Amino acid sequence: MHKGQFIFTQVCKFLPKRAFDCLVNKYNGNKWVKSFTCWNHLLVLIYGQLSNRESLRDLVTSLAPFRNMFHHLGFGANVTRSNLSKANEQRDPRIFEEYALKLISIAREKRTGLKDFFISNNVYAFDSTTISLCLSVFWWTKLHHGKSGVKVHTLFDVKNSIPSFAIITGAEIHDSQVMDQIPYEVDSFYIFDRAYMDTKQLYAIDKVGAFFVVREKQRMVYEVVEDKQYNNPKTGVMSDTMIKLTGQKTKKQYSKPLRRIVFYDKEKNRTFVFYTNNIEVSAEDVALLYKYRWSVELFFKWMKQHLRIKEFYGTTENAVKIQVYAAITTYCLVSIIETEMAEEMTTYEVLRVLSTSLLIKMPLRQLLSSCQEELLLENKREIINTNKYIQLEIPFDEW
């Protein structure tokens, strides 16, 4: 029997504690705290995310048999429903927000250059997902189209498959109102859906020296400055023109020429219109860039399916924000471990292995290596079985 550290303890070693302590000091997070510190709070929340605990009672009950191990796990002297709910209610969520952004930057550095891409510029997809909340329980939320909830606005690094920026607002906040908070980078591409067709915000992106690709929200009023006479039925590009907006507001908000591309998707039998301020990339690449916007949607789907951001451990605004930022921190933590120790496994596979092994004592690298070998063997068996079925399908006429 391995007499070393728990898997959970080894996982938490990837967390930069010094950076967290600086944030705690910045916002006086441990003021008047005797036992259950901010660090203990964070580790308990990460444990709840990794082990997929559904509620506060479920989390505390699952930890109760291991009370004598709390010190080794980093949970402090005791974890009860009262001290955890009180911490969720009173702790400053900015501590967990800025720490999540710190983990995001570390995860991005680890993944830089791991994925080949058809374009050399950095590519980001920006979108939001709404987490519905019951108004009678989460009384602080506001109604939006008859529903209450919060929005998680996320800037997703398409190349490295990692979020690079996240902010939580009320569901009543329109998506385009958050665009001015995005940390834009020169020569990078930012992909937006039609909800972000705000000419004032798009002009601000152009002034920074970044590029955008946005889908047309409604029929825009414009005049054609230059028609490139480009039509390629094979790729789906129907037109590629330079235009100038002539609407009463739009011509003031975006006075420079814009590139307008009409694209026909054969698979879905739909026509899309894209606007961009980049005149160098091909029209086909612009359409392909917009297609990668779907990666942020897949990220939202992954988070909602595999981490706890739909059921919460508290009902206050602080509790909701802290748990969402803890979920983002957990995603980045698993991503870092995947990059460092399990390159042959997906993020979900690493999460699945960790979720059932948190309180086991064995080397983390040994655990992941054995799981990688088992997955490779399983894949080989599937390939062999597939080849057998292919052979059975060969018609006798070919013999």
C-alpha positions as CSV (number, residue, x, y, z in Angstrom):
1,M,0.0,0.0,0.0
2,H,1.3,3.4,-1.0
3,K,1.8,5.5,2.2
4,G,2.3,8.8,0.4
5,Q,-0.3,11.6,-0.3
6,F,-3.9,11.5,-1.4
7,I,-4.6,11.9,-5.1
8,F,-6.5,15.1,-4.2
9,T,-3.5,16.5,-2.3
10,Q,-1.3,15.9,-5.3
11,V,-3.8,17.5,-7.7
12,C,-3.9,20.6,-5.5
13,K,-0.1,21.0,-5.7
14,F,-0.7,22.3,-9.2
15,L,-2.5,25.3,-7.7
16,P,-0.3,28.4,-7.1
17,K,-1.0,29.0,-3.4
18,R,1.1,32.1,-3.1
19,A,-0.9,33.9,-5.8
20,F,-4.1,33.0,-3.9
21,D,-2.7,34.3,-0.7
22,C,-1.9,37.6,-2.3
23,L,-5.5,37.9,-3.5
24,V,-6.7,37.0,0.0
25,N,-4.6,39.8,1.5
26,K,-5.7,42.2,-1.2
27,Y,-9.4,41.8,-0.3
28,N,-9.0,40.9,3.4
29,G,-10.5,37.5,2.9
30,N,-9.3,36.0,6.1
31,K,-10.2,38.9,8.4
32,W,-11.9,37.7,11.6
33,V,-11.4,34.1,10.4
34,K,-10.2,31.5,12.9
35,S,-10.3,28.1,11.3
36,F,-12.1,27.8,7.9
37,T,-9.8,30.0,5.7
38,C,-10.3,31.1,2.1
39,W,-7.8,28.4,1.0
40,N,-9.7,25.7,2.9
41,H,-12.9,27.1,1.2
42,L,-11.4,26.9,-2.3
43,L,-10.2,23.3,-1.8
44,V,-13.5,22.1,-0.5
45,L,-15.3,23.7,-3.6
46,I,-12.7,22.1,-5.9
47,Y,-13.3,18.7,-4.2
48,G,-17.0,19.2,-4.7
49,Q,-16.5,19.9,-8.4
50,L,-14.2,17.0,-9.0
51,S,-16.3,14.5,-7.1
52,N,-19.5,15.9,-8.7
53,R,-21.4,16.7,-5.4
54,E,-24.9,17.8,-6.1
55,S,-25.7,19.9,-3.1
56,L,-24.2,21.4,0.1
57,R,-25.6,18.6,2.2
58,D,-24.3,16.0,-0.3
59,L,-20.8,17.6,-0.1
60,V,-20.6,17.8,3.7
61,T,-22.0,14.3,4.1
62,S,-19.5,12.7,1.7
63,L,-16.6,14.3,3.6
64,A,-17.9,13.4,7.1
65,P,-16.3,9.9,7.2
66,F,-12.9,11.4,6.4
67,R,-12.8,14.0,9.2
68,N,-9.5,12.8,10.6
69,M,-7.9,13.4,7.2
70,F,-9.1,17.0,6.8
71,H,-5.7,18.4,7.7
72,H,-3.9,16.3,5.0
73,L,-6.5,17.2,2.4
74,G,-6.2,20.9,3.2
75,F,-9.8,21.4,4.4
76,G,-8.8,22.9,7.8
77,A,-10.1,21.7,11.2
78,N,-13.7,21.0,10.2
79,V,-16.1,21.3,7.3
80,T,-19.8,21.8,8.3
81,R,-22.9,23.1,6.5
82,S,-22.9,26.2,8.6
83,N,-19.3,27.3,8.1
84,L,-19.4,26.5,4.3
85,S,-22.7,28.3,3.7
86,K,-21.5,31.2,5.8
87,A,-18.2,31.4,3.7
88,N,-20.2,31.2,0.5
89,E,-22.4,34.1,1.6
90,Q,-19.8,36.4,3.0
91,R,-16.5,35.9,1.1
92,D,-15.6,38.4,-1.6
93,P,-16.1,36.7,-5.0
94,R,-13.4,38.8,-6.5
95,I,-10.8,36.6,-4.8
96,F,-12.1,33.6,-6.7
97,E,-12.6,35.5,-9.9
98,E,-9.1,36.8,-10.1
99,Y,-7.7,33.4,-9.1
100,A,-9.7,31.8,-11.9
101,L,-8.1,34.2,-14.3
102,K,-4.7,33.4,-12.9
103,L,-5.3,29.7,-13.5
104,I,-6.5,30.5,-17.0
105,S,-3.3,32.2,-17.8
106,I,-1.2,29.3,-16.5
107,A,-3.3,26.8,-18.5
108,R,-2.9,28.8,-21.7
109,E,0.9,29.0,-21.2
110,K,1.0,25.2,-20.8
111,R,-1.0,24.6,-24.0
112,T,0.6,27.2,-26.3
113,G,1.8,25.7,-29.5
114,L,0.2,22.3,-28.9
115,K,-2.4,22.5,-31.7
116,D,-1.7,23.2,-35.4
117,F,-4.1,25.7,-37.0
118,F,-4.7,27.0,-40.5
119,I,-4.0,30.6,-39.4
120,S,-1.0,32.0,-37.5
121,N,-3.0,34.7,-35.6
122,N,-4.6,34.1,-32.2
123,V,-8.3,33.2,-32.6
124,Y,-10.9,33.8,-29.8
125,A,-14.6,33.1,-29.8
126,F,-16.8,35.2,-27.5
127,D,-20.2,34.2,-26.3
128,S,-22.4,33.8,-23.2
129,T,-24.4,31.1,-21.6
130,T,-27.4,31.6,-19.3
131,I,-27.7,29.7,-16.1
132,S,-31.4,29.7,-15.1
133,L,-32.3,30.3,-11.5
134,C,-35.6,30.2,-9.6
135,L,-36.7,33.7,-8.7
136,S,-38.3,32.6,-5.4
137,V,-35.0,31.1,-4.2
138,F,-32.5,33.4,-5.8
139,W,-34.3,36.6,-4.9
140,W,-31.5,38.9,-6.1
141,T,-31.8,38.0,-9.8
142,K,-33.8,40.0,-12.2
143,L,-36.4,38.8,-14.8
144,H,-35.4,38.7,-18.4
145,H,-38.0,37.5,-21.0
146,G,-39.9,35.9,-18.1
147,K,-36.9,34.1,-16.7
148,S,-34.3,34.8,-14.0
149,G,-30.7,33.8,-13.9
150,V,-27.1,34.8,-14.5
151,K,-24.9,34.9,-17.6
152,V,-21.4,33.7,-17.9
153,H,-19.6,35.6,-20.6
154,T,-16.5,33.8,-21.8
155,L,-13.7,34.5,-24.3
156,F,-12.5,31.1,-25.5
157,D,-9.0,30.5,-27.0
158,V,-9.9,28.4,-30.0
159,K,-6.3,27.3,-30.7
160,N,-5.5,26.1,-27.2
161,S,-9.1,25.0,-26.2
162,I,-9.0,27.0,-23.0
163,P,-11.0,30.0,-21.8
164,S,-9.0,33.2,-21.6
165,F,-11.5,35.5,-19.9
166,A,-14.7,35.1,-18.1
167,I,-17.2,37.5,-16.3
168,I,-20.5,36.9,-14.6
169,T,-23.5,39.3,-15.0
170,G,-27.2,39.2,-14.6
171,A,-29.3,37.6,-17.3
172,E,-30.8,41.0,-18.1
173,I,-27.5,42.4,-19.4
174,H,-27.3,42.3,-23.2
175,D,-24.4,40.4,-24.6
176,S,-23.0,43.4,-26.5
177,Q,-22.7,45.5,-23.3
178,V,-19.8,43.3,-22.2
179,M,-17.7,43.7,-25.3
180,D,-15.8,46.7,-23.9
181,Q,-14.5,44.6,-21.1
182,I,-12.7,42.1,-23.4
183,P,-8.9,42.3,-23.2
184,Y,-8.2,42.7,-27.0
185,E,-4.9,41.8,-28.5
186,V,-3.3,43.3,-31.6
187,D,-3.6,41.1,-34.8
188,S,-5.8,38.6,-33.1
189,F,-9.2,37.4,-34.5
190,Y,-12.4,37.7,-32.4
191,I,-15.4,35.7,-33.5
192,F,-18.9,36.9,-32.6
193,D,-22.4,35.7,-33.1
194,R,-25.0,38.1,-34.5
195,A,-26.0,39.3,-31.0
196,Y,-22.7,41.2,-31.0
197,M,-23.4,43.2,-34.2
198,D,-22.7,46.5,-32.4
199,T,-21.0,48.9,-34.8
200,K,-19.7,51.1,-32.0
201,Q,-18.0,48.2,-30.2
202,L,-16.7,46.8,-33.5
203,Y,-15.1,50.1,-34.3
204,A,-13.3,50.1,-30.9
205,I,-11.9,46.6,-31.8
206,D,-10.6,48.0,-35.1
207,K,-8.9,51.0,-33.3
208,V,-7.1,48.5,-31.1
209,G,-5.6,46.8,-34.1
210,A,-7.5,43.6,-33.7
211,F,-9.7,41.8,-36.2
212,F,-13.3,40.7,-35.9
213,V,-15.7,38.3,-37.7
214,V,-19.3,38.8,-36.9
215,R,-22.5,37.5,-38.3
216,E,-25.1,39.9,-39.7
217,K,-28.0,40.4,-37.2
218,Q,-30.4,42.2,-39.5
219,R,-30.4,43.7,-43.0
220,M,-27.8,46.5,-42.8
221,V,-28.1,49.7,-44.9
222,Y,-24.9,50.2,-46.9
223,E,-23.4,51.0,-50.3
224,V,-20.9,48.9,-52.2
225,V,-17.5,50.4,-52.5
226,E,-15.8,47.6,-54.3
227,D,-17.1,44.3,-55.7
228,K,-14.4,41.7,-56.0
229,Q,-16.5,39.7,-58.4
230,Y,-15.8,36.5,-56.5
231,N,-18.2,33.6,-56.5
232,N,-17.1,30.0,-55.8
233,P,-19.9,27.4,-55.7
234,K,-17.5,24.7,-54.6
235,T,-16.6,26.4,-51.3
236,G,-20.0,28.1,-50.8
237,V,-18.8,31.7,-51.1
238,M,-21.4,33.7,-53.0
239,S,-20.0,37.2,-52.8
240,D,-17.1,39.2,-51.4
241,T,-17.5,42.9,-51.3
242,M,-16.2,46.0,-49.6
243,I,-19.0,48.2,-48.3
244,K,-19.6,51.4,-46.4
245,L,-22.4,51.6,-43.8
246,T,-25.0,54.4,-44.6
247,G,-27.4,54.0,-41.8
248,Q,-28.2,57.1,-39.7
249,K,-26.4,55.7,-36.6
250,T,-24.1,53.0,-38.1
251,K,-22.3,55.4,-40.5
252,K,-21.3,57.6,-37.5
253,Q,-20.4,54.6,-35.3
254,Y,-18.3,52.8,-38.0
255,S,-17.1,55.2,-40.7
256,K,-14.5,53.0,-42.3
257,P,-15.1,50.5,-45.1
258,L,-16.1,47.0,-44.1
259,R,-15.8,43.6,-45.8
260,R,-19.0,41.8,-46.4
261,I,-19.0,38.1,-47.3
262,V,-22.1,36.0,-48.2
263,F,-21.6,32.2,-47.6
264,Y,-24.0,29.4,-48.4
265,D,-23.8,26.3,-46.2
266,K,-24.8,23.2,-48.3
267,E,-25.1,20.9,-45.3
268,K,-27.7,23.0,-43.5
269,N,-29.1,24.7,-46.6
270,R,-28.6,28.2,-45.0
271,T,-27.1,31.5,-46.1
272,F,-24.8,33.4,-43.7
273,V,-23.6,37.0,-44.0
274,F,-20.3,37.9,-42.3
275,Y,-18.6,41.2,-41.6
276,T,-14.9,41.6,-41.0
277,N,-12.3,44.4,-40.9
278,N,-9.6,42.0,-42.3
279,I,-9.0,42.3,-46.0
280,E,-6.1,39.9,-46.3
281,V,-7.5,36.4,-45.4
282,S,-9.6,34.6,-48.0
283,A,-13.4,34.6,-47.9
284,E,-13.2,30.8,-47.3
285,D,-11.0,31.4,-44.2
286,V,-13.4,34.0,-42.9
287,A,-16.3,31.4,-43.1
288,L,-14.1,28.8,-41.5
289,L,-13.1,31.1,-38.7
290,Y,-16.8,31.7,-37.9
291,K,-17.3,27.9,-37.9
292,Y,-14.8,27.7,-35.0
293,R,-17.1,29.9,-33.0
294,W,-18.9,26.7,-32.1
295,S,-15.9,25.7,-29.8
296,V,-17.1,28.1,-27.1
297,E,-20.6,26.5,-27.3
298,L,-19.0,23.1,-26.8
299,F,-17.1,24.5,-23.8
300,F,-20.4,25.7,-22.2
301,K,-22.0,22.3,-22.9
302,W,-19.0,20.5,-21.3
303,M,-19.0,22.7,-18.2
304,K,-22.8,22.1,-17.7
305,Q,-22.6,18.4,-18.2
306,H,-19.5,17.5,-16.2
307,L,-19.1,20.3,-13.5
308,R,-21.5,21.7,-11.0
309,I,-22.8,25.1,-12.3
310,K,-26.5,24.3,-12.5
311,E,-27.1,23.3,-8.9
312,F,-25.6,25.6,-6.3
313,Y,-24.3,25.2,-2.7
314,G,-25.9,28.5,-1.7
315,T,-28.6,30.9,-2.8
316,T,-26.9,34.3,-2.5
317,E,-25.2,36.1,-5.3
318,N,-21.8,35.6,-3.7
319,A,-22.4,31.8,-3.5
320,V,-23.4,31.5,-7.2
321,K,-20.4,33.6,-8.4
322,I,-17.9,31.8,-6.2
323,Q,-19.1,28.4,-7.3
324,V,-19.0,29.3,-11.0
325,Y,-15.4,30.7,-10.6
326,A,-14.5,27.5,-8.7
327,A,-15.8,25.4,-11.6
328,I,-13.6,27.4,-14.1
329,T,-10.6,27.0,-11.7
330,T,-11.3,23.2,-11.6
331,Y,-11.5,23.0,-15.4
332,C,-8.2,24.8,-15.8
333,L,-6.6,22.6,-13.1
334,V,-7.7,19.4,-14.9
335,S,-6.5,20.9,-18.2
336,I,-3.0,21.6,-16.6
337,I,-2.8,18.0,-15.3
338,E,-3.8,16.7,-18.7
339,T,-1.0,18.7,-20.4
340,E,1.6,17.8,-17.8
341,M,0.9,14.1,-17.2
342,A,-1.7,12.7,-19.6
343,E,-1.3,14.0,-23.1
344,E,-3.0,10.9,-24.6
345,M,-6.1,11.5,-22.6
346,T,-8.9,14.0,-23.1
347,T,-9.9,16.5,-20.4
348,Y,-13.1,14.5,-19.7
349,E,-11.1,11.3,-19.3
350,V,-8.8,12.9,-16.8
351,L,-11.7,14.3,-14.9
352,R,-13.5,10.9,-14.9
353,V,-10.4,9.2,-13.5
354,L,-9.8,11.8,-10.8
355,S,-13.4,11.9,-9.7
356,T,-13.2,8.2,-8.5
357,S,-9.7,8.4,-7.1
358,L,-9.5,11.5,-5.0
359,L,-9.1,9.8,-1.7
360,I,-6.7,7.0,-2.9
361,K,-3.1,7.1,-1.8
362,M,-0.9,6.4,-4.9
363,P,1.3,8.5,-7.2
364,L,-0.8,10.6,-9.5
365,R,1.5,10.0,-12.5
366,Q,1.2,6.3,-11.9
367,L,-2.6,6.5,-11.8
368,L,-2.8,8.5,-15.0
369,S,-0.2,6.3,-16.8
370,S,-2.0,3.1,-16.1
371,C,-5.3,4.7,-17.3
372,Q,-3.7,5.9,-20.5
373,E,-2.4,2.4,-21.2
374,E,-5.8,0.9,-20.6
375,L,-7.4,3.5,-22.9
376,L,-4.9,2.8,-25.7
377,L,-5.6,-1.0,-25.4
378,E,-9.3,-0.3,-25.5
379,N,-8.9,1.8,-28.7
380,K,-6.8,-0.9,-30.3
381,R,-9.5,-3.5,-29.6
382,E,-12.2,-1.2,-31.1
383,I,-10.0,-0.8,-34.3
384,I,-9.5,-4.5,-34.5
385,N,-13.3,-5.2,-34.1
386,T,-14.1,-2.5,-36.7
387,N,-11.7,-4.1,-39.2
388,K,-13.4,-7.5,-38.6
389,Y,-16.8,-6.0,-39.4
390,I,-15.3,-4.3,-42.5
391,Q,-14.0,-7.7,-43.7
392,L,-17.4,-9.3,-43.2
393,E,-19.0,-6.7,-45.4
394,I,-16.8,-7.5,-48.4
395,P,-19.2,-9.0,-51.1
396,F,-18.3,-12.4,-52.5
397,D,-18.3,-11.1,-56.0
398,E,-14.9,-9.5,-55.4
399,W,-13.2,-12.7,-54.6
